């Protein structure tokens, strides 16, 4: 009888060991924010010969077009307009090029005109769902679904970083100057909440400066940009967050300068080349700090 039990135990151990050996690691990167995060690059204006590395996987919400929502698929454009793309293309390409032996997956949810103070409000903690903003709820749904499907496919996902492009709404006149003044506190809290929500305390958080050009209707521009600089790990400010880094964007080309631009006065959104460069800068900063 003892021999039988030992044999059963041995077979169970072998089975568990085999299953563990079959599991595959995968690095997951999150993308969120508002219109410059959804992406204002035009697919038709991509540089000649630009190739999308389809080794990279993409998963996005049903508020974005370009691929199939809530389904893992090879990297493709994902924006609110099927003719546009966001940082996912150059971000995914650059990461995969630098980490050729790693499996890389991007999860994206973003929504134009969304605020951090309301739409992306993460609540006080994971139990405070009554105070979650609408876009934060969409974000959680998207990320959780994506991670669950990866695990069902035999992967062991690890959330490595989040790339965030947002703040214009909080600086806008209809948001009220008071919301721009608390942007730093809100961003600091948001970073900590995302890390806690997905049990990714060492996750890097990379975000770009907003509004390169002063515009009359963005009355809180300076407050939001100052807040962005303060949250950076290296600022020395009380709002600084470890492993959070702001990316320079003031030199990126804007949509008013887009070839054949349908928005010749748009000095808020990055154009095709600006979006491509932003995604590349996100990836390069991650590679440097990760």
Secondary structure, 3 states (H helix, E strand, C coil): CHHHHHHHHHHHHHHHHHHHHHCEEEEEEEEEECHHHHCCEEHHHCCCCCCCCCCCEEEECCCCECCCCCCCEECCCCECCCCEECCHHHHHHHHHHHCCCCCEEEEEEECCCCCCCCCCCCCCCCCCHHHCCHHHHHHHHHHHHHHHHHHHCCEEEEEEEEEEECCHHHHCHHHCHHHHHCHHHHHHHHHHHHHHHCCCCCCEEEEECCCCCCCCCCCCHHHHHHHHHHHCHHHCCCCCCCCEEEECCCCCCEHHHCCCCCCCCCCCCECHHHHHHHHHHHHHHHHHHC
